[in-house]
Amino acid sequence: MPVFDSTMLICTDLDRTLLPNGFQPESASARPRFRALAAHPDVRVAYVTGRHHALVDQAIAEFDIPVPDFLIGDVGTSIYHVEGRAWQPQQAWQDVIAASWGGRDGAALHAIIADIDGLLEQEPSKQGPFKLSYYTPEDWERPARLAEIDARFRQAGIAANLFWSLDEHAGTGLLDVLPAAASKLSAVQWLIGQMGLAAERTVCAGDSGNDLEMLTGPINAVLVANAAPDVRAEAASLAEAAGLADRLYVATGDFHGMNGCYAAGILEGVAHYLPQSVGLWEDIRA
């Protein structure tokens, strides 16, 4: 996997970040420009998403987005190297995260928390070997319920990460239970190490609660303009508290005629950190 000094890595969430499937309108030129950027030989693209690879393949066809170089799927619990349309799982990453659950699977973890009020298991297609996913009410008593879940897992000797986000479109809460070693951020960091890239040439983009760790860590990050106000506020607070406010860029729009939502926000954020990237797409029109 050769890497050169000029290589940049763009790591982006899909739903309501690259994919324009939220309430806000999309700038017509944004996705064509993103496709031009992704096609450049100095650019690698990783999709960092809650979707598994079959649903990512579906999104590629439905929304005409580029086939990525890498997929970090299942909220950071799976990593694939993509060659053509072949999805090659990186077993080494699975080995890294497996220890957190102590050899137990999602069914065993579900049995520990199944009676907690408001939890509804998501469809089997949305579960993974190291990802247990639930729907919750939008007005779920999140702090108390998450604390209860965390306490039960600790008592059972399970180390887990809990990521809650809101699907504004459906008005539904989403809870992902992952191994403690797994997250979007830790998966991106592992991928950077495998590629031999420096973090300063990597930009992560997202829009929701399960992107917050990735957006407020040590890697350059952009929050697209269509992110909900509470996500914006929490991202700013977390980045400030960590002393990493300079690593979080919030897209505002009015950038090359685009509104900062979805792919337009990604392009704006990448340009903030890597200004030379603009030259790779600025002549593209919708």
Beta strands, then each sheet from edge to edge (+ up, - down):
strand 1: 8-12
strand 2: 43-48
strand 3: 70-73
strand 4: 78-83
strand 5: 86-89
strand 6: 120-121
strand 7: 132-137
strand 8: 160-167
strand 9: 172-179
strand 10: 202-206
strand 11: 220-223
strand 12: 248-250
sheet 1: 5+ 4- 3+ 2+ 1+ 10+ 11+ 12+
sheet 2: 6+ 7- 9+ 8-
end
